[in-house]
């Protein structure tokens, strides 16, 4: 369908140990999975939380759990604002969902109408290649998914809605809402057999009339996951330090991971008191923490800035590791390029590029 179809999902860290299992015991999740909550939600379950709280990790954990159960036909899309145009567009989501549904369509009830549409578009284009449009794929799903006869219930998971192109977010949500409504109120063949799971930040506000919300921030299970991670990964047994990390985390799992890493580096220098001082001066905001990590004591600040500029401003998505290596070298040490051209690239550099 397109390069990087599942690259975002692949890049998301797996839940730590048994973290995330608490989700399956929450009242909201149980209600979503049951018939009694269908009227209020049209089968839509929406996880919301702060940036860095761990929403994508929870979504991946839920996806793998439900897929492993073997009880669902699963179609998923993980938006990625840092990826290619397809990874952050409505068209990319539609292509991803159609691809996964066709791939898993055991009854082949979706293949026949899809092939008819494909053949018709080929004829219109003189037998040549063509590009699918949003409307093509929307119409296909809205018309044929509610009337198909799947061998199992269908589960659609869409992660990080807020990372979709902001001009398309509301159109995407309206489409998913329309799809859930048609499945619920359409043919009896699919009633009670479609579930949709979503995740996003609290802002920008994205509205949908019927859904069951789960607010990740400060849920007991989520906080227990953070505590378990700190107790296992933080090298010191000092209760005061670990308790302070928990208290200052504000439910942001990414903040905890980064701070534990910084504190462990200090611990490796053999100075527990310095760990306490380091923690006191560590900002609680993610943006400020990233700034500190990138700038404080960075002897390669010029290369760091240039690397970020290349990653952020490349028109067609992030460059490959090899492209980025040469781009940064040319900007920071242009004289090194002539040596590379003359002498070639050493095996050590090749290995470092591959490892990256």
KETIMI-377098 format. One line per 4 residues: number of its first residue (from 0); their letters; for each residue y, x, z of N, C-alpha, C. Coordinates in steps of 0.001 Angstrom, whole numbers, always signed. Layout:
<pts>
NUM = A = Y:X:Z:Y:X:Z:Y:X:Z  ...
</pts>
This chain:
<pts>
0 = XXXX = -1207:+835:+0:+0:+0:+0:+1257:+870:+0  +1382:+1762:+1003:+2474:+2723:+1019:+2122:+3840:+1983  +2714:+5017:+1763:+2448:+6155:+2629:+2894:+5846:+4054  +2123:+6338:+5013:+2505:+6151:+6411:+2251:+4755:+6926
4 = XXXX = +1284:+4045:+6332:+1017:+2657:+6715:+810:+2512:+8218  -4:+3382:+8797:-291:+3289:+10231:+212:+4512:+11001  +1171:+5235:+10432:+1596:+6486:+11060:+2259:+6266:+12414  +3037:+5198:+12555:+3708:+4944:+13831:+2690:+4625:+14921
8 = XXXX = +1725:+3763:+14604:+709:+3420:+15600:-68:+4663:+16013  -392:+5516:+15031:-1144:+6733:+15319:-369:+7666:+16233  +958:+7696:+16080:+1783:+8630:+16855:+2024:+8167:+18286  +1754:+6897:+18587:+1987:+6376:+19942:+894:+6884:+20877
12 = XXXX = +1306:+7420:+22010:+348:+7927:+22988:-532:+6792:+23504  -1813:+7111:+23708:-2698:+6145:+24343:-2261:+5934:+25787  -2570:+4763:+26316:-2255:+4497:+27720:-2957:+5527:+28592  -2269:+5978:+29629:-2821:+6995:+30519:-3947:+6411:+31365
16 = XXXX = -5145:+7025:+31244:-6315:+6618:+32023:-6525:+5107:+31899  -6471:+4393:+33010:-6665:+2934:+32975:-5342:+2185:+32984  -4226:+2890:+32764:-2939:+2204:+32774:-2903:+1156:+31682  -2288:+49:+31981:-2177:-1040:+31012:-3184:-2144:+31230
20 = XXXX = -4275:-1856:+31949:-5293:-2889:+32151:-4764:-4066:+32963  -3746:-3834:+33780:-3155:-4911:+34573:-2619:-6037:+33691  -2242:-5690:+32452:-1678:-6687:+31533:-2607:-7880:+31379  -3910:-7603:+31302:-4879:-8653:+30996:-5088:-9626:+32156
24 = XXXX = -4515:-9308:+33311:-4615:-10202:+34468:-3309:-10923:+34779  -2278:-10678:+33986:-1009:-11364:+34242:-1114:-12832:+33856  -330:-13642:+34544:-340:-15084:+34269:+126:-15368:+32844  +1104:-14577:+32359:+1645:-14798:+31011:+601:-14508:+29935
28 = XXXX = -119:-13402:+30079:-1141:-13040:+29093:-2283:-14051:+29110  -2714:-14428:+30303:-3803:-15404:+30432:-3418:-16733:+29797  -2172:-17131:+30004:-1693:-18389:+29423:-1665:-18314:+27902  -1229:-17187:+27376:-1174:-16985:+25920:-2559:-17086:+25296
32 = XXXX = -3560:-16515:+25966:-4915:-16513:+25424:-5592:-17877:+25551  -5081:-18728:+26427:-5726:-20020:+26661:-5121:-21104:+25782  -5794:-22238:+25723:-5295:-23362:+24930:-4128:-24066:+25616  -4076:-23997:+26931:-3050:-24765:+27641:-1640:-24241:+27376
36 = XXXX = -1535:-22970:+27002:-205:-22432:+26743:+230:-22537:+25303  -624:-23104:+24464:-338:-23118:+23028:+834:-24010:+22670  +946:-25144:+23332:+2029:-26079:+23025:+3396:-25446:+23259  +3525:-24714:+24347:+4827:-24136:+24674:+5142:-22890:+23861
40 = XXXX = +4128:-22248:+23300:+4371:-20948:+22670:+4025:-20882:+21192  +3313:-21889:+20656:+2787:-21798:+19283:+1963:-20524:+19091  +1402:-20021:+20184:+547:-18839:+20101:+1295:-17524:+20090  +2590:-17521:+20470:+3406:-16299:+20430:+3581:-15719:+21835
44 = XXXX = +3267:-14439:+21976:+3397:-13694:+23235:+4357:-12535:+22990  +5424:-12438:+23803:+6497:-11484:+23520:+6728:-10586:+24730  +6447:-9286:+24562:+6689:-8296:+25608:+8084:-7710:+25414  +8905:-7752:+26474:+10255:-7199:+26408:+10452:-6175:+27522
48 = XXXX = +11281:-5181:+27240:+11542:-4166:+28254:+12651:-3222:+27849  +13033:-2363:+28778:+14088:-1383:+28533:+13606:-315:+27542  +14541:+396:+26901:+14150:+1529:+26049:+13367:+2563:+26864  +12226:+2998:+26334:+11436:+4010:+27016:+10532:+3490:+28108
52 = XXXX = +10488:+2169:+28301:+9673:+1613:+29393:+8177:+1737:+29126  +7798:+1860:+27857:+6377:+1969:+27520:+5838:+761:+26783  +6720:+13:+26116:+6296:-1216:+25414:+5297:-914:+24311  +5567:+129:+23518:+4673:+452:+22400:+3311:+907:+22896
56 = XXXX = +3295:+1648:+23997:+2016:+2074:+24575:+1208:+868:+25045  +1879:-86:+25684:+1205:-1308:+26130:+704:-2109:+24930  +1525:-2202:+23876:+1113:-2938:+22674:-106:-2290:+22029  -107:-971:+21935:-1263:-280:+21355:-2495:-484:+22229
60 = XXXX = -2306:-447:+23540:-3416:-670:+24470:-3985:-2077:+24281  -3107:-3064:+24157:-3549:-4445:+23943:-4256:-4582:+22599  -3686:-3963:+21561:-4287:-4024:+20228:-5699:-3437:+20231  -5858:-2252:+20806:-7172:-1604:+20827:-8166:-2395:+21671
64 = XXXX = -7688:-2969:+22769:-8551:-3778:+23646:-9075:-5010:+22911  -8184:-5722:+22224:-8585:-6948:+21533:-9408:-6638:+20286  -9065:-5550:+19616:-9843:-5157:+18434:-11263:-4753:+18828  -11369:-4015:+19924:-12678:-3567:+20397:-13554:-4730:+20822
68 = XXXX = -12939:-5814:+21275:-13711:-6974:+21719:-14505:-7596:+20576  -14040:-7379:+19335:-14734:-7921:+18170:-14558:-9411:+17976  -13641:-10019:+18735:-13480:-11474:+18669:-12360:-11916:+17733  -11629:-10936:+17156:-10470:-11296:+16340:-10450:-10533:+15019
72 = XXXX = -9814:-11164:+14027:-9382:-10449:+12833:-7961:-9980:+13128  -7754:-8677:+13187:-6472:-8146:+13651:-5650:-7575:+12504  -4378:-7945:+12479:-3414:-7379:+11529:-2213:-6919:+12336  -1775:-5690:+12105:-731:-5140:+12959:+322:-4392:+12150
76 = XXXX = +1502:-4299:+12743:+2560:-3459:+12177:+3401:-2913:+13318  +3604:-1598:+13316:+4407:-929:+14334:+5671:-399:+13666  +6793:-1074:+13908:+8056:-635:+13311:+8429:+753:+13830  +9105:+1508:+12972:+9502:+2868:+13325:+10863:+3172:+12715
80 = XXXX = +11898:+3127:+13541:+13262:+3355:+13045:+13451:+4768:+12526  +12565:+5699:+12912:+12685:+7090:+12479:+11814:+7387:+11276  +11110:+6364:+10768:+10190:+6583:+9669:+10788:+6276:+8309  +9910:+6056:+7345:+10335:+5751:+5981:+10924:+4347:+5920
84 = XXXX = +11483:+4008:+4756:+12085:+2681:+4578:+11059:+1580:+4823  +9810:+1802:+4406:+8775:+788:+4600:+8443:+579:+6076  +8557:+1637:+6870:+8197:+1545:+8285:+9231:+785:+9110  +10402:+546:+8543:+11444:-148:+9306:+12022:-1337:+8552
88 = XXXX = +11264:-1860:+7580:+11769:-2979:+6781:+10854:-4193:+6889  +11414:-5349:+6598:+10639:-6586:+6565:+9575:-6518:+5484  +9922:-5962:+4320:+8946:-5833:+3237:+7761:-4983:+3687  +8045:-3889:+4380:+6967:-3031:+4866:+6049:-3763:+5828
92 = XXXX = +6618:-4576:+6722:+5801:-5359:+7655:+4909:-6341:+6906  +5477:-7041:+5925:+4706:-8020:+5159:+3566:-7345:+4406  +3846:-6209:+3785:+2797:-5472:+3076:+1689:-5052:+4034  +2082:-4574:+5207:+1111:-4131:+6198:+218:-5282:+6658
96 = XXXX = +817:-6432:+6957:+38:-7580:+7424:-911:-8080:+6345  -412:-8197:+5111:-1264:-8669:+4010:-2427:-7704:+3797  -2139:-6416:+3803:-3186:-5410:+3605:-4286:-5550:+4656  -3897:-5618:+5922:-4894:-5692:+6996:-5671:-7010:+6954
100 = XXXX = -4998:-8101:+6643:-5681:-9397:+6584:-6688:-9441:+5440  -6301:-8921:+4285:-7229:-8898:+3151:-8413:-7982:+3439  -8141:-6866:+4070:-9186:-5893:+4381:-10230:-6467:+5333  -9797:-7340:+6249:-10692:-7869:+7277:-11160:-9293:+7004
104 = XXXX = -10787:-9825:+5843:-11080:-11226:+5522:-12557:-11395:+5177  -13368:-11587:+6226:-14808:-11701:+6008:-15203:-12883:+5148  -14471:-13997:+5248:-14821:-15190:+4475:-14293:-15125:+3050  -13450:-14127:+2757:-12842:-13946:+1425:-11975:-15133:+1022
108 = XXXX = -11571:-15946:+1990:-10776:-17130:+1649:-9340:-16780:+1279  -8896:-15579:+1605:-7559:-15139:+1205:-7572:-14343:-94  -8718:-13751:-410:-8792:-12892:-1592:-8567:-13667:-2881  -9181:-14838:-2986:-9095:-15595:-4246:-7650:-15958:-4600
112 = XXXX = -6873:-16586:-3691:-5485:-16892:-4044:-4631:-15644:-4238  -4926:-14579:-3493:-4151:-13347:-3671:-4399:-12758:-5058  -5655:-12787:-5494:-5980:-12246:-6817:-5321:-13066:-7922  -5252:-14383:-7734:-4575:-15233:-8722:-3100:-14849:-8848
116 = XXXX = -2445:-14650:-7713:-1029:-14262:-7724:-864:-12889:-8367  -1755:-11973:-8016:-1703:-10618:-8576:-1863:-10648:-10094  -2863:-11384:-10589:-3101:-11465:-12034:-1920:-12103:-12753  -1335:-13140:-12140:-190:-13812:-12762:+1004:-12867:-12869
120 = XXXX = +1251:-12085:-11836:+2370:-11137:-11869:+2113:-10022:-12872  +867:-9610:-13009:+532:-8589:-14012:+807:-9106:-15416  +442:-10366:-15661:+684:-10939:-16997:+2175:-11017:-17288  +2953:-11417:-16279:+4406:-11508:-16467:+5029:-10151:-16761
124 = XXXX = +4371:-9092:-16308:+4889:-7744:-16531:+4144:-7023:-17653  +3537:-7815:-18535:+2878:-7232:-19699:+1692:-6364:-19359  +1043:-6656:-18249:-125:-5876:-17850:+217:-4588:-17134  +1513:-4328:-16957:+1931:-3096:-16297:+2067:-3256:-14794
128 = XXXX = +2537:-2208:-14170:+2714:-2234:-12719:+3932:-3070:-12342  +3986:-3496:-11100:+5110:-4293:-10617:+5258:-4056:-9119  +6366:-4504:-8574:+6612:-4365:-7143:+6592:-5731:-6470  +5888:-5796:-5334:+5880:-7024:-4554:+7246:-7212:-3894
132 = XXXX = +7693:-8455:-3813:+8951:-8766:-3140:+8661:-9427:-1792  +9690:-9508:-961:+9540:-10213:+311:+9070:-11645:+97  +9692:-12335:-843:+9352:-13743:-1074:+7925:-13905:-1570  +7453:-12968:-2420:+6058:-13019:-2879:+5106:-13062:-1685
136 = XXXX = +5289:-12127:-772:+4358:-11974:+342:+4563:-13036:+1417  +5818:-13424:+1641:+6081:-14528:+2573:+5403:-15800:+2094  +5623:-16137:+827:+5047:-17369:+273:+3525:-17345:+346  +2938:-16177:+51:+1478:-16062:+107:+962:-16347:+1515
140 = XXXX = +1567:-15715:+2516:+1101:-15893:+3892:+1358:-17305:+4406  +2542:-17844:+4130:+2875:-19187:+4625:+2031:-20267:+3961  +1693:-20060:+2704:+935:-21077:+1976:-565:-20993:+2233  -1088:-19775:+2323:-2547:-19632:+2332:-3150:-19264:+3689
144 = XXXX = -2396:-18601:+4558:-2981:-18256:+5858:-3288:-19491:+6709  -2376:-20483:+6798:-2676:-21667:+7621:-3824:-22520:+7096  -4199:-22354:+5840:-5260:-23198:+5273:-6557:-22433:+5030  -6575:-21144:+5375:-7807:-20386:+5141:-8825:-20698:+6232
148 = XXXX = -10026:-20253:+6034:-11102:-20511:+6995:-11679:-19176:+7462  -10989:-18524:+8382:-11435:-17199:+8825:-12707:-17283:+9653  -13467:-16201:+9615:-14703:-16157:+10392:-14425:-16012:+11887  -13228:-15533:+12231:-12831:-15354:+13632:-11364:-15746:+13780
152 = XXXX = -10898:-15961:+15008:-9459:-16180:+15213:-8656:-14993:+14690  -7445:-15259:+14238:-6584:-14218:+13681:-5562:-13782:+14726  -5387:-12480:+14837:-4416:-11905:+15762:-3450:-11026:+14978  -2145:-11334:+15072:-1098:-10533:+14435:-263:-9888:+15531
156 = XXXX = -141:-8559:+15487:+669:-7830:+16461:+1775:-7070:+15738  +3000:-7253:+16196:+4153:-6555:+15612:+4922:-5887:+16747  +5001:-4566:+16694:+5639:-3796:+17761:+7046:-3355:+17365  +7933:-3294:+18354:+9288:-2742:+18203:+10114:-3491:+17166
160 = XXXX = +10241:-4795:+17353:+11046:-5605:+16424:+12466:-5075:+16295  +13001:-4531:+17373:+14381:-4040:+17349:+14555:-2801:+16478  +13435:-2184:+16042:+13520:-1023:+15159:+13470:-1418:+13686  +13357:-2702:+13418:+13478:-3199:+12046:+14944:-3111:+11636
164 = XXXX = +15192:-2979:+10336:+16559:-2985:+9820:+17303:-4176:+10415  +18438:-3913:+11055:+19148:-4969:+11794:+19567:-6135:+10909  +19696:-5894:+9597:+20069:-6976:+8681:+18896:-7911:+8416  +17681:-7494:+8799:+16483:-8270:+8481:+15764:-8818:+9707
168 = XXXX = +16203:-8423:+10894:+15473:-8787:+12114:+15327:-10295:+12260  +16434:-11028:+12136:+16375:-12469:+12344:+15522:-13150:+11283  +15592:-12673:+10031:+14741:-13237:+8972:+13267:-13012:+9287  +12949:-11845:+9838:+11570:-11546:+10186:+11070:-12479:+11283
172 = XXXX = +11886:-12668:+12324:+11491:-13536:+13436:+11349:-14976:+12965  +12251:-15424:+12111:+12159:-16787:+11562:+10870:-16960:+10764  +10486:-15924:+10010:+9232:-15995:+9253:+8033:-16112:+10190  +7978:-15268:+11218:+6853:-15306:+12155:+6806:-16630:+12912
176 = XXXX = +7973:-17156:+13251:+8035:-18454:+13925:+7532:-19557:+13004  +7925:-19505:+11747:+7476:-20490:+10760:+5964:-20404:+10572  +5453:-19174:+10513:+4014:-18974:+10337:+3236:-19526:+11528  +3707:-19251:+12733:+3010:-19748:+13926:+3055:-21271:+13991
180 = XXXX = +4179:-21862:+13568:+4305:-23323:+13572:+3344:-23949:+12568  +3277:-23376:+11356:+2381:-23918:+10333:+921:-23812:+10760  +579:-22696:+11400:-799:-22527:+11852:-1147:-23534:+12937  -183:-23838:+13783:-425:-24759:+14894:-464:-26203:+14435
184 = XXXX = +392:-26555:+13483:+537:-27957:+13098:+6:-28252:+11695  -620:-27255:+11077:-1143:-27466:+9730:-2581:-27930:+9748  -3374:-27338:+8869:-4774:-27722:+8729:-5546:-27480:+10019  -6467:-28360:+10307:-7292:-28227:+11517:-8151:-26974:+11480
188 = XXXX = -8346:-26407:+10270:-9217:-25242:+10152:-8682:-24035:+10901  -7338:-23976:+11083:-6772:-22802:+11733:-6118:-23119:+13067  -6090:-24374:+13459:-5486:-24722:+14735:-6149:-23947:+15869  -5341:-23451:+16761:-5782:-22706:+17934:-6409:-21368:+17566
192 = XXXX = -6295:-20955:+16289:-6985:-19741:+15861:-6031:-18620:+15432  -4742:-18814:+15617:-3777:-17758:+15317:-2995:-17405:+16577  -2972:-16128:+16902:-2156:-15624:+17997:-1248:-14528:+17444  +0:-14502:+17934:+960:-13482:+17512:+1493:-12777:+18750
196 = XXXX = +1405:-11449:+18767:+1950:-10648:+19862:+3112:-9810:+19365  +4229:-9829:+20082:+5438:-9113:+19681:+5938:-8245:+20836  +6733:-7230:+20493:+7419:-6463:+21533:+8786:-6032:+21028  +9737:-5920:+21963:+11087:-5477:+21605:+11856:-5121:+22869
200 = XXXX = +12999:-4493:+22674:+13941:-4302:+23773:+14606:-5644:+24082  +15331:-5677:+25193:+16064:-6897:+25547:+17185:-7179:+24552  +17798:-6102:+24049:+18929:-6245:+23135:+18677:-5400:+21901  +19105:-5819:+20720:+19876:-7047:+20488:+19038:-8300:+20745
204 = XXXX = +19703:-9362:+21136:+19024:-10628:+21420:+18439:-11195:+20133  +17138:-11443:+20152:+16442:-12009:+18993:+15820:-13316:+19455  +16206:-14412:+18842:+15805:-15718:+19367:+14592:-16287:+18645  +13747:-16956:+19426:+12615:-17725:+18908:+12401:-18869:+19894
208 = XXXX = +12297:-20081:+19393:+12273:-21242:+20282:+11044:-21285:+21175  +9867:-21074:+20593:+8632:-21217:+21369:+7932:-19872:+21493  +7739:-19451:+22727:+7064:-18183:+22984:+6788:-18081:+24484  +5906:-17173:+24840:+5680:-16813:+26237:+6175:-15383:+26411
212 = XXXX = +7166:-15194:+27281:+7753:-13875:+27500:+7080:-13156:+28661  +6907:-11850:+28496:+6497:-10977:+29598:+7545:-9873:+29710  +8280:-9841:+30804:+9317:-8835:+31017:+8682:-7639:+31725  +8615:-6524:+31031:+7885:-5359:+31528:+8564:-4705:+32730
216 = XXXX = +9894:-4750:+32768:+10652:-4043:+33800:+10215:-4449:+35208  +9803:-3459:+35985:+9503:-3636:+37412:+8344:-4580:+37710  +7487:-4837:+36734:+6258:-5566:+37043:+5396:-4704:+37965  +4729:-5301:+38952:+3919:-4508:+39889:+2915:-3595:+39184
220 = XXXX = +2209:-4119:+38190:+1221:-3308:+37483:+1848:-2137:+36753  +3007:-2371:+36156:+3713:-1310:+35441:+4158:-218:+36408  +4694:-614:+37546:+5126:+366:+38550:+3940:+1130:+39136  +2804:+460:+39266:+1598:+1145:+39745:+1133:+2192:+38737
224 = XXXX = +1282:+1888:+37435:+953:+2871:+36395:+1825:+4117:+36533  +3120:+3894:+36760:+4053:+5012:+36918:+3674:+5857:+38135  +3351:+5194:+39241:+2953:+5908:+40459:+1683:+6722:+40225  +700:+6125:+39541:-562:+6822:+39264:-325:+8055:+38395
228 = XXXX = +552:+7922:+37409:+853:+9048:+36520:+1496:+10190:+37307  +2475:+9859:+38151:+3174:+10883:+38938:+2210:+11575:+39896  +1389:+10804:+40587:+449:+11381:+41548:-543:+12320:+40879  -883:+12041:+39630:-1872:+12865:+38940:-1252:+14057:+38217
232 = XXXX = -53:+13875:+37658:+528:+14907:+36798:+1513:+15840:+37497  +2172:+15369:+38561:+3142:+16216:+39250:+2398:+17269:+40071  +2716:+18534:+39849:+1925:+19621:+40433:+2047:+19745:+41948  +3153:+19320:+42518:+3332:+19434:+43966:+2799:+18205:+44703
236 = XXXX = +2348:+18429:+45946:+1900:+17323:+46796:+3017:+16827:+47703  +4218:+17353:+47518:+5357:+16973:+48356:+5670:+15490:+48156  +5450:+14690:+49217:+5643:+13237:+49109:+7090:+12885:+48797  +8019:+13612:+49393:+9430:+13307:+49178:+9828:+13416:+47717
240 = XXXX = +9296:+14429:+47029:+9626:+14614:+45613:+9011:+13506:+44771  +7721:+13242:+44975:+7058:+12207:+44172:+7677:+10835:+44424  +8001:+10540:+45684:+8618:+9253:+46016:+9990:+9130:+45363  +10730:+10227:+45331:+12060:+10212:+44709:+11964:+9984:+43205
244 = XXXX = +10969:+10580:+42556:+10769:+10363:+41113:+10477:+8891:+40846  +9609:+8303:+41655:+9273:+6883:+41493:+10513:+6014:+41668  +11279:+6287:+42710:+12453:+5463:+43020:+13521:+5567:+41938  +13674:+6751:+41348:+14740:+6964:+40368:+14323:+6594:+38948
248 = XXXX = +13051:+6311:+38745:+12562:+6066:+37378:+13070:+4760:+36786  +13347:+3767:+37648:+13831:+2450:+37196:+12882:+1800:+36186  +11591:+2118:+36312:+10600:+1505:+35431:+10531:+2104:+34043  +11173:+3261:+33812:+11199:+3883:+32485:+10123:+4961:+32418
252 = XXXX = +9017:+4661:+31769:+7879:+5574:+31732:+8240:+6878:+31017  +9011:+6794:+29934:+9381:+7997:+29193:+10192:+8952:+30070  +11071:+8392:+30898:+11861:+9215:+31823:+10933:+9956:+32778  +9935:+9262:+33295:+8983:+9869:+34230:+8240:+11028:+33571
256 = XXXX = +7750:+10818:+32354:+6999:+11866:+31645:+7857:+13113:+31464  +9106:+12930:+31044:+9998:+14068:+30805:+10364:+14784:+32104  +10670:+14016:+33152:+11083:+14619:+34423:+9922:+15352:+35088  +8732:+14771:+35042:+7560:+15450:+35609:+7335:+16785:+34902
260 = XXXX = +7520:+16798:+33587:+7358:+18044:+32828:+8389:+19090:+33270  +9643:+18669:+33447:+10695:+19593:+33887:+10416:+20126:+35293  +9998:+19226:+36187:+9722:+19639:+37567:+8531:+20592:+37640  +7531:+20353:+36809:+6363:+21242:+36802:+6731:+22642:+36319
264 = XXXX = +7671:+22724:+35374:+8135:+24038:+34917:+8810:+24788:+36067  +9584:+24060:+36876:+10228:+24670:+38042:+9186:+25073:+39085  +8185:+24217:+39281:+7113:+24500:+40251:+6353:+25771:+39865  +6161:+25964:+38557:+5432:+27145:+38083:+6161:+28439:+38432
268 = XXXX = +7465:+28325:+38701:+8239:+29502:+39129:+8115:+29735:+40634  +7370:+28840:+41315:+7090:+29010:+42738:+8201:+28599:+43670  +9041:+27651:+43257:+10200:+27279:+44076:+10250:+25763:+44257  +9636:+25268:+45350:+9604:+23834:+45618:+10992:+23319:+45972
272 = XXXX = +11766:+24116:+46715:+13120:+23695:+47071:+13969:+23491:+45826  +13783:+24348:+44840:+14533:+24198:+43590:+14120:+22925:+42861  +12865:+22490:+43038:+12421:+21225:+42450:+13256:+20073:+43002  +13504:+20103:+44324:+14306:+19044:+44945:+15730:+19055:+44396
276 = XXXX = +16286:+20249:+44251:+17650:+20371:+43723:+17710:+19924:+42264  +16685:+20297:+41511:+16611:+19907:+40097:+16566:+18392:+39964  +15780:+17754:+40833:+15630:+16302:+40772:+16936:+15600:+41136  +17662:+16133:+42120:+18925:+15521:+42533:+19947:+15503:+41402
280 = XXXX = +19929:+16539:+40579:+20919:+16649:+39499:+20423:+16085:+38174  +19185:+15594:+38161:+18634:+15033:+36920:+19200:+13640:+36680  +19803:+13390:+35525:+20372:+12058:+35248:+19287:+10998:+35140  +19612:+9769:+35542:+18637:+8675:+35469:+18634:+7998:+34104
284 = XXXX = +19660:+8217:+33311:+19709:+7622:+31976:+18946:+8462:+30967  +18220:+7812:+30062:+17444:+8549:+29063:+18331:+9385:+28152  +19439:+8797:+27705:+20312:+9515:+26774:+20850:+10796:+27413  +21297:+10687:+28668:+21820:+11859:+29373:+20715:+12887:+29630
288 = XXXX = +19495:+12392:+29895:+18372:+13301:+30127:+18026:+14074:+28861  +17986:+13385:+27721:+17722:+14064:+26453:+18789:+15129:+26180  +20040:+14777:+26441:+21135:+15731:+26219:+20936:+16981:+27073  +20550:+16775:+28307:+20333:+17915:+29206:+19181:+18792:+28720
292 = XXXX = +18084:+18168:+28309:+16918:+18920:+27845:+17259:+19746:+26608  +18028:+19140:+25695:+18328:+19812:+24431:+19347:+20936:+24579  +20264:+20795:+25538:+21395:+21723:+25603:+21268:+22752:+26721  +20836:+22323:+27913:+20834:+23225:+29069:+19910:+24427:+28853
296 = XXXX = +20481:+25627:+28895:+19693:+26850:+28784:+19012:+27034:+27447  +19468:+26329:+26420:+18839:+26430:+25099:+19441:+27606:+24334  +18680:+28693:+24228:+19184:+29873:+23528:+19119:+29718:+22011  +18486:+28618:+21560:+18391:+28370:+20118:+19169:+27110:+19743
300 = XXXX = +20331:+26940:+20359:+21082:+25696:+20185:+21467:+25450:+18726  +21822:+26497:+17973:+22201:+26323:+16564:+21031:+25781:+15750  +19852:+26342:+15977:+18666:+25870:+15260:+18307:+24454:+15688  +18494:+24146:+16981:+18207:+22796:+17486:+19093:+21764:+16812
304 = XXXX = +20400:+22038:+16769:+21350:+21109:+16149:+21029:+20923:+14673  +20758:+22016:+13979:+20460:+21924:+12549:+19171:+21143:+12301  +18172:+21352:+13147:+16911:+20607:+13021:+17151:+19111:+13161  +17915:+18730:+14177:+18207:+17311:+14395:+19005:+16729:+13235
308 = XXXX = +19932:+17494:+12692:+20722:+17008:+11558:+19835:+16746:+10346  +18913:+17653:+10071:+18008:+17453:+8936:+17130:+16217:+9137  +16602:+16062:+10347:+15722:+14923:+10627:+16483:+13605:+10529  +17713:+13586:+11037:+18490:+12344:+11091:+19075:+11941:+9748
312 = XXXX = +19480:+12912:+8939:+20271:+12583:+7761:+19512:+12653:+6440  +18222:+12970:+6477:+17447:+12958:+5229:+17347:+11525:+4711  +17682:+11322:+3466:+17769:+9977:+2893:+16423:+9270:+2856  +15365:+9994:+2496:+14055:+9370:+2285:+13107:+9567:+3461
316 = XXXX = +13653:+9599:+4662:+12810:+9763:+5835:+12744:+11219:+6267  +12152:+11484:+7424:+12095:+12846:+7953:+11398:+13803:+6996  +11873:+15054:+6899:+11207:+16041:+6038:+9874:+16458:+6639  +9028:+17058:+5808:+7769:+17592:+6318:+8067:+18817:+7176
320 = XXXX = +7071:+19250:+7936:+7261:+20425:+8789:+7615:+21652:+7951  +6979:+21792:+6800:+7249:+22944:+5919:+8680:+22887:+5387  +9096:+21708:+4922:+10462:+21550:+4414:+11484:+21837:+5508  +11211:+21334:+6694:+12142:+21518:+7806:+12240:+22989:+8204
324 = XXXX = +11121:+23677:+8164:+11106:+25103:+8511:+12050:+25889:+7608  +11912:+25683:+6299:+12749:+26426:+5354:+14205:+25973:+5413  +14430:+24683:+5662:+15802:+24179:+5750:+16535:+24810:+6930  +15856:+24903:+8072:+16488:+25479:+9261:+16697:+26984:+9091
328 = XXXX = +15694:+27663:+8540:+15829:+29104:+8300:+17013:+29394:+7384  +17163:+28588:+6326:+18243:+28824:+5364:+19611:+28609:+5999  +19681:+27724:+6998:+20959:+27448:+7637:+21305:+28410:+8748  +20284:+28860:+9496:+20527:+29725:+10652:+20437:+31205:+10290
332 = XXXX = +19424:+31551:+9498:+19228:+32945:+9086:+18988:+33010:+7581  +20030:+32763:+6776:+19836:+32735:+5317:+19285:+34038:+4767  +19569:+35162:+5453:+19055:+36450:+4968:+17533:+36514:+5052  +16937:+35675:+5920:+15477:+35672:+6064:+14782:+35094:+4846
336 = XXXX = +15491:+34239:+4091:+14871:+33616:+2920:+14466:+34646:+1886  +15331:+35621:+1652:+15008:+36636:+644:+13778:+37432:+1059  +13642:+37689:+2372:+12450:+38391:+2850:+11195:+37555:+2651  +11313:+36235:+2908:+10163:+35348:+2719:+9762:+35285:+1259
340 = XXXX = +10763:+35211:+379:+10484:+35151:-1057:+9836:+36449:-1528  +10336:+37571:-1009:+9837:+38878:-1453:+8470:+39201:-868  +8293:+38921:+431:+7067:+39332:+1125:+6048:+38212:+1302  +6468:+36967:+1018:+5566:+35843:+1224:+5569:+35386:+2669
344 = XXXX = +4817:+34330:+2944:+4775:+33744:+4282:+3525:+34232:+4998  +3710:+34742:+6190:+2578:+35281:+6939:+1629:+34170:+7376  +385:+34551:+7664:-603:+33575:+8139:-163:+32943:+9451  +537:+33722:+10285:+1000:+33202:+11574:+1987:+32058:+11379
348 = XXXX = +2908:+32212:+10429:+3881:+31150:+10154:+3176:+29928:+9586  +2226:+30146:+8664:+1447:+29019:+8118:+788:+28239:+9251  +196:+28956:+10201:-504:+28298:+11305:+462:+27500:+12170  +1638:+28095:+12455:+2608:+27397:+13297:+3116:+26124:+12619
352 = XXXX = +3296:+26171:+11307:+3738:+24979:+10574:+2667:+23900:+10644  +1392:+24292:+10464:+295:+23312:+10532:+206:+22700:+11924  +315:+23537:+12961:+225:+23053:+14340:+1332:+22070:+14649  +2504:+22282:+14054:+3632:+21395:+14281:+3366:+20052:+13653
</pts>
